[in-house]
């Protein structure tokens, strides 16, 4: 699948340290995924910064992307990624999780991603507990 054109726009020239901006990226590609099997891994953020509508929007976007690939691989939304292509999902917060292997089932992909929950970043107390547990010697090391 070759990118034939790309375009990006940014909503402002400068941004304050605590400000936000909108970046829009548009790509055009030759859709030959049906003749060239492709493995796709969606890497999705479920950290605390994604709370509320950002997480909901990302879930909706991931589901729409899966539907697009479903149809592009065999000219129908039949619930299976076709032509030898596969999709996997990896999500991350304070650590990465392989939510699915590379699979072809649209239902399983959507179900696994829908089940993903936003995770809060670790609190200071949890970090200290984790550090403390790392300092406790293993039984074999105790004298």
Secondary structure, 3 states (H helix, E strand, C coil): CCEEEEEEEECCCCCCCCCCCCEEEEEEECCCCCCCCCEEEEEEECCHHHCCHHHHHHHHHHHHHHHHHHHHHHCCCCCECCCCCEEEEEEECCCEEECCCCECEHHHHHHHHHHCCCCCCCCHHHHHHHHHHHHCCCHHHCC
